[in-house]
Amino acid sequence: MFRHSHRRHGTHRQGPLKVLMAMGVGLAMLLGGEQRATAAGPALSQQSIDRLQGLERELSNGHYQQVVESARAHASSAGSSQGDQWARALYLQLAASAAQRMDQPGRAADLLYQARAIDTAPLSQRLQWLEQEARLRVQARQFEQAADLFDRWQGQASLGPKDLWLGARIHARLEQWDEALRWVRLARASDSSPSDKQLALAASVYQQSGQLEDASSVVEAQLAQDDSDPARWQQAAALYQRIGKPGRAAALWEAGWQRGILKGEDALLNRAKLHMAGGTPARAAEMLSEALDNGDIKDSDAHRRLLARAWAQTRDHQQALRAWQTVAERTNEAHDWYMLGDLAYGWGAWGQAEQGFAKARARGGDDPGQLLLMEGVAVYEQGRLDQAQQVFRQAEQFDGSAEQAGQWLALIDSDRSRPDLSSQVSMR
């Protein structure tokens, strides 16, 4: 296959075309696609051609280790002329092909590294070897070297979508997120129909590099391709929460729920929480009430508290106070009584405020002085000055509330000294 011939008008230069076509049984075929040189190398001597043909036959016959050893030996003893150095590069390529067939990608990559370092070889051929070495480094799991080679390769050639996605994956594997982001953007710009795995890679890279808007759009693109995976809906909702779009997160979750993809108690509870965060608490309160009534979720203290918080967000005073009253009576815990009292206090429901703070204090609630102050205000607002006075005097015993309690006691004394106000208070 390697021939040395003479023509009337000069010696025919045996460039790499036929040599590399002969390599079709070697590295080129193994890595996909027949290589064809685009530029001729220096003329090969007849001795080099004969040796290359012999090594090619050995390669075809499966004598891989022998090819590696012989090719490396010939490469080591090659002369310094341009033709000899070109032959040396081809010996190394043959050795790399044999190493690849022995499932030694790291060894094959090292041999190609030596081959492409020979500047006598045409630039186009060295670029082809760089590409092949890059792929071999990936096979050998030598990701740092592969990443460097992919960067060099991309800087010298126009890569297709498949290779661009591979470059992104290598950098992501190394957690080099800025570089991975650059490769993902190149890949998406050249690929109008990325696969599901490629979109998943893009979403991961966008998240890791802080490009959450882009990540959310990719996840939605995945949903458009296949909306049957609940994890995708969860991921999309989580991303929108992270970028400060809880309304969009709630809308996505609602869509997944309505399609029957998101289901079960946990999904329903998360659906309610997202509606609460997204500005539609009334929807959350309604679905929680219905779920509790129908037994779709466990009638637990935690779920009752969630319902009460949802009603409180709607600012439906009656429903909210009723819900917190139910929770407090059910648990008899200081925190729940305080929540009832605090909510009622803000809305001027003084009877429930008094009850909430008094019960919270009785159950050992934090900051009893402050609880006494608020209870005293609730009693005062109901016109019971004597009882309010007693409560404020108790509050005076605590350092943190003594000053304010004293001011309220002074106000009560002032009220009593003014007949017109005293009569109004007694009528409350």
C-alpha positions as a printed Julia matrix, in Angstrom:
428×3 Matrix{Float64}:
   0.0    0.0     0.0
   2.96   2.27    0.58
   4.6    2.67   -2.8
   7.69   4.55   -3.9
   7.51   5.41   -7.59
   9.25   7.68  -10.05
   7.61   9.65  -12.78
   9.12  11.26  -15.84
   8.63  14.75  -14.44
  10.01  14.07  -10.99
   9.75  11.95   -7.92
   6.21  11.38   -6.6
   6.01  12.59   -3.0
   4.27  10.03   -0.85
   2.27  12.35    1.4
   0.15  11.16    4.27
  -2.99  10.6     2.22
  -2.36   6.95    1.28
  -0.52   6.31    4.51
  -3.46   7.57    6.55
  -5.94   5.73    4.37
  -3.96   2.63    5.27
  -4.4    3.64    8.88
  -8.11   2.98    8.39
  -7.49  -0.25   10.27
  -5.89   1.77   13.03
  -6.76   4.69   15.27
  -8.91   6.51   12.75
 -11.37   3.67   12.31
 -11.47   3.0    16.04
 -12.32   6.59   16.85
 -14.92   6.88   14.13
 -14.52   7.91   10.53
 -11.73   7.42    7.99
  -9.03  10.06    8.25
  -7.83  11.74    5.11
  -4.89  14.08    5.19
  -5.49  17.5     3.73
  -1.83  18.33    3.29
   1.11  16.21    2.06
   4.06  15.54    4.3
   7.69  15.22    3.17
   8.59  12.35    0.86
   9.14   9.03    2.6
  12.09   6.79    1.87
  11.44   3.33    0.46
  12.73   1.85    3.71
  10.18   3.85    5.73
   7.39   2.84    3.39
   8.33  -0.84    3.66
   8.45  -0.65    7.45
   5.1    1.15    7.67
   3.5   -1.43    5.36
   4.9   -4.23    7.5
   3.6   -2.67   10.68
   0.22  -2.18    9.06
   0.03  -5.87    8.19
   0.94  -6.8    11.77
  -1.75  -4.48   13.03
  -4.33  -6.07   10.7
  -3.3   -9.51   11.98
  -3.89  -8.46   15.59
  -0.25  -8.39   16.72
  -0.84  -5.23   18.71
   1.92  -5.45   21.28
   4.46  -6.26   18.58
   3.3   -3.25   16.58
   3.69  -0.98   19.6
   7.2   -2.2    20.34
   8.42  -2.19   16.72
   6.84   1.16   15.86
   8.35   2.81   18.92
  11.73   1.33   18.12
  11.61   2.64   14.55
  10.46   6.04   15.83
  13.37   6.19   18.27
  15.92   5.4    15.58
  14.49   7.72   12.93
  16.9   10.13   11.33
  16.75  13.9    11.46
  15.67  14.58    7.88
  12.19  15.87    7.24
  11.14  12.61    5.59
  12.5   10.57    8.5
  10.72  12.75   11.05
   7.47  12.44    9.09
   7.92   8.66    9.13
   8.6    8.87   12.88
   5.27  10.6    13.41
   3.5    7.89   11.41
   5.24   5.13   13.42
   3.94   6.73   16.57
   0.44   6.93   15.13
   0.53   3.24   14.31
   1.74   2.48   17.83
  -1.11   4.58   19.21
  -3.6    2.66   17.08
  -2.3   -0.65   18.42
  -2.4    0.62   22.02
  -5.99   1.75   21.52
  -6.92  -1.73   20.27
  -5.37  -3.18   23.43
  -7.72  -0.94   25.44
  -4.88   1.27   26.64
  -6.26   4.75   25.88
  -3.8    6.55   28.15
  -0.82   4.9    26.43
  -2.33   5.63   23.0
  -2.83   9.27   23.99
   0.81   9.57   25.1
   1.97   8.21   21.75
  -0.19  10.68   19.84
   1.16  13.46   22.02
   4.64  12.55   20.81
   3.45  12.35   17.22
   1.85  15.78   17.16
   4.96  17.31   18.74
   6.81  16.6    15.48
   6.5   19.83   13.54
   7.41  18.16   10.26
   3.93  16.66   10.23
   1.36  18.86    8.49
  -0.53  21.2    10.78
  -3.88  19.74    9.76
  -2.63  16.28   10.7
  -1.35  17.44   14.06
  -4.7   19.04   14.77
  -6.37  15.73   13.93
  -4.05  13.95   16.35
  -4.85  16.55   19.01
  -8.54  15.77   18.56
  -7.9   12.04   18.85
  -5.66  12.5    21.87
  -8.35  14.58   23.55
 -10.87  11.79   23.13
  -8.39   9.2    24.36
  -7.69  11.27   27.47
 -11.42  11.17   28.21
 -11.45   7.38   27.76
  -8.47   7.15   30.1
 -10.31   9.38   32.6
  -7.46  11.87   32.43
  -9.93  14.74   32.59
  -7.58  17.61   33.38
  -5.44  16.82   30.34
  -8.57  16.25   28.27
  -9.98  19.63   29.28
  -6.8   21.4    28.25
  -6.77  19.58   24.91
 -10.43  20.34   24.24
  -9.79  24.03   24.92
  -6.87  24.03   22.49
  -8.84  22.07   19.94
 -11.8   24.44   20.14
  -9.47  27.39   19.67
  -8.1   25.94   16.42
 -11.08  24.27   14.8
 -14.83  24.52   14.36
 -16.31  21.85   16.59
 -19.67  20.21   16.11
 -22.39  20.11   18.76
 -21.46  16.64   20.0
 -17.88  17.68   20.7
 -18.95  20.96   22.27
 -21.25  19.1    24.67
 -18.41  16.72   25.5
 -16.12  19.67   26.25
 -18.78  21.07   28.59
 -19.14  17.72   30.33
 -15.39  17.4    30.88
 -15.15  20.84   32.5
 -18.24  20.12   34.6
 -16.64  16.88   35.73
 -13.68  18.93   36.97
 -16.07  21.47   38.55
 -14.57  24.19   36.36
 -17.9   25.94   36.14
 -16.87  29.1    34.3
 -15.27  27.07   31.53
 -18.15  24.61   31.52
 -20.52  27.55   31.12
 -18.57  28.81   28.11
 -18.75  25.37   26.47
 -22.46  24.99   27.23
 -23.18  28.33   25.58
 -21.19  27.3    22.52
 -22.98  23.97   22.4
 -26.46  25.46   22.72
 -25.68  28.04   20.06
 -24.76  25.28   17.61
 -27.4   22.7    18.59
 -31.04  23.45   17.94
 -32.28  20.16   19.41
 -30.15  19.1    22.38
 -30.9   15.76   23.99
 -32.42  15.33   27.39
 -29.02  14.49   28.9
 -27.48  17.56   27.32
 -30.22  19.78   28.72
 -29.68  18.23   32.14
 -25.98  19.04   31.86
 -26.78  22.62   30.83
 -29.16  23.05   33.76
 -26.53  21.77   36.19
 -23.82  24.03   34.79
 -26.11  27.07   34.85
 -27.0   26.4    38.48
 -23.41  25.84   39.58
 -22.25  29.0    37.84
 -25.07  31.09   39.29
 -27.01  31.53   36.05
 -30.33  30.6    37.64
 -32.53  32.34   35.08
 -30.9   30.29   32.32
 -31.16  27.15   34.46
 -34.89  27.61   34.93
 -35.46  28.12   31.2
 -33.55  24.91   30.47
 -35.54  22.95   33.01
 -38.74  24.2    31.41
 -37.36  23.11   28.04
 -36.87  19.66   29.56
 -40.47  19.69   30.75
 -41.56  20.56   27.23
 -39.74  17.47   25.97
 -40.95  15.13   28.7
 -43.17  16.18   31.58
 -43.59  12.74   33.13
 -40.76  13.01   35.66
 -41.86  14.58   38.98
 -38.23  15.47   39.78
 -38.19  17.92   36.87
 -41.21  19.76   38.17
 -39.63  19.89   41.61
 -36.35  21.17   40.17
 -38.1   23.85   38.14
 -40.1   25.07   41.13
 -37.0   25.11   43.33
 -35.1   27.18   40.78
 -37.84  29.77   40.53
 -37.89  30.02   44.3
 -34.13  30.62   44.32
 -34.34  33.42   41.79
 -37.12  35.15   43.71
 -40.1   34.12   41.57
 -42.29  32.2    44.02
 -45.41  32.93   41.98
 -43.94  31.17   38.98
 -42.84  28.29   41.22
 -46.4   27.94   42.53
 -47.84  28.05   39.01
 -45.5   25.31   37.81
 -46.27  23.11   40.8
 -49.98  23.66   40.29
 -49.63  22.62   36.64
 -47.79  19.44   37.64
 -50.45  18.69   40.23
 -53.32  19.24   37.83
 -51.71  16.86   35.33
 -51.45  14.18   37.98
 -47.65  14.07   37.87
 -47.17  15.58   41.32
 -49.36  13.77   43.83
 -49.54  12.52   47.37
 -49.5   14.2    50.77
 -46.0   15.7    50.47
 -46.75  17.15   47.05
 -50.03  18.65   48.3
 -48.33  20.23   51.3
 -45.58  21.68   49.11
 -48.26  22.92   46.74
 -49.88  24.81   49.62
 -46.57  26.23   50.83
 -45.71  27.45   47.33
 -49.08  29.18   47.03
 -48.44  30.85   50.38
 -45.0   32.01   49.25
 -46.27  32.98   45.81
 -48.96  35.36   46.97
 -52.04  33.14   46.73
 -52.55  32.07   50.37
 -56.33  31.81   49.99
 -55.79  29.0    47.48
 -53.5   27.3    49.98
 -56.01  27.66   52.82
 -58.85  26.28   50.72
 -56.9   23.23   49.54
 -55.62  22.5    53.07
 -59.11  22.77   54.56
 -60.47  20.44   51.92
 -57.6   17.98   52.34
 -58.05  17.88   56.12
 -61.81  17.42   55.8
 -61.41  14.64   53.23
 -58.57  12.88   55.01
 -56.17  13.47   52.12
 -53.58  14.65   54.62
 -53.13  13.64   58.24
 -55.02  15.78   60.74
 -51.88  16.66   62.68
 -50.89  19.66   64.77
 -48.36  20.68   62.12
 -50.92  20.61   59.34
 -53.41  22.58   61.43
 -50.72  25.2    62.07
 -50.02  25.42   58.35
 -53.72  25.99   57.69
 -53.83  28.68   60.37
 -50.82  30.45   58.87
 -52.44  30.32   55.43
 -55.63  31.92   56.73
 -53.59  34.54   58.58
 -51.85  35.48   55.3
 -55.21  35.95   53.61
 -56.07  38.5    56.32
 -59.44  36.87   56.72
 -59.7   37.77   60.41
 -62.54  35.46   61.26
 -61.08  32.38   59.58
 -57.56  33.07   60.84
 -58.55  33.59   64.47
 -60.81  30.56   64.38
 -57.98  28.44   62.95
 -55.45  29.58   65.55
 -58.01  29.12   68.33
 -58.45  25.52   67.15
 -54.7   24.92   67.1
 -54.1   26.48   70.53
 -56.91  24.54   72.19
 -55.7   21.37   70.5
 -52.03  21.63   71.49
 -52.27  23.85   74.6
 -48.71  24.98   73.84
 -47.39  28.41   74.79
 -46.31  29.24   71.23
 -49.73  28.52   69.76
 -51.53  30.56   72.4
 -49.09  33.4    71.76
 -49.77  33.23   68.02
 -53.49  33.55   68.7
 -52.92  36.46   71.06
 -50.54  38.28   68.77
 -52.82  37.96   65.75
 -55.87  39.06   67.73
 -53.91  41.96   69.24
 -52.99  43.27   65.79
 -56.59  43.1    64.64
 -58.14  44.52   67.82
 -59.88  41.29   68.86
 -59.16  42.08   72.5
 -60.93  39.16   74.11
 -58.94  36.56   72.14
 -55.79  38.63   72.6
 -56.24  38.57   76.37
 -56.9   34.84   76.35
 -53.94  34.09   74.09
 -51.38  36.04   76.14
 -52.71  34.81   79.49
 -52.63  31.17   78.34
 -49.17  31.59   76.79
 -47.89  32.98   80.1
 -49.52  30.19   82.07
 -47.88  27.62   79.79
 -44.43  29.09   80.45
 -44.09  31.3    77.41
 -40.94  33.32   76.79
 -40.64  36.86   78.22
 -43.48  36.79   80.76
 -43.1   40.53   81.44
 -43.89  41.35   77.82
 -46.78  38.89   77.81
 -48.21  40.62   80.88
 -47.89  44.01   79.21
 -49.81  42.87   76.13
 -52.41  41.08   78.22
 -52.83  44.24   80.27
 -53.38  46.33   77.13
 -56.03  43.86   75.93
 -57.8   44.06   79.3
 -57.54  47.87   79.32
 -59.04  48.11   75.83
 -62.04  46.13   77.12
 -62.56  48.8    79.82
 -61.67  46.65   82.85
 -59.36  49.12   84.55
 -59.05  47.37   87.9
 -58.01  44.1    86.29
 -55.7   45.93   83.88
 -54.09  47.67   86.85
 -53.41  44.31   88.51
 -51.86  42.9    85.35
 -49.61  45.94   84.84
 -48.44  45.75   88.46
 -47.34  42.19   87.81
 -45.54  43.38   84.68
 -43.7   45.97   86.81
 -41.88  43.13   88.54
 -39.87  42.35   85.35
 -36.96  44.57   84.34
 -37.77  44.49   80.67
 -41.36  45.62   81.06
 -41.25  47.72   84.26
 -40.98  51.11   82.55
 -43.86  50.55   80.14
 -45.99  49.01   82.88
 -45.44  52.14   84.95
 -46.59  54.32   82.07
 -49.79  52.29   81.69
 -50.47  52.49   85.42
 -50.06  56.25   85.24
 -52.49  56.33   82.33
 -55.05  54.34   84.33
 -54.69  56.75   87.27
 -55.18  59.65   84.85
 -58.29  58.03   83.41
 -59.79  57.58   86.85
 -59.17  61.21   87.75
 -61.25  62.39   84.79
 -64.93  61.66   85.37
 -65.89  62.06   81.75
 -63.34  59.45   80.63
 -64.11  57.18   83.58
 -67.75  57.04   82.6
 -66.79  56.23   78.99
 -64.43  53.5    80.14
 -67.06  51.96   82.39
 -69.44  51.77   79.47
 -67.03  49.7    77.34
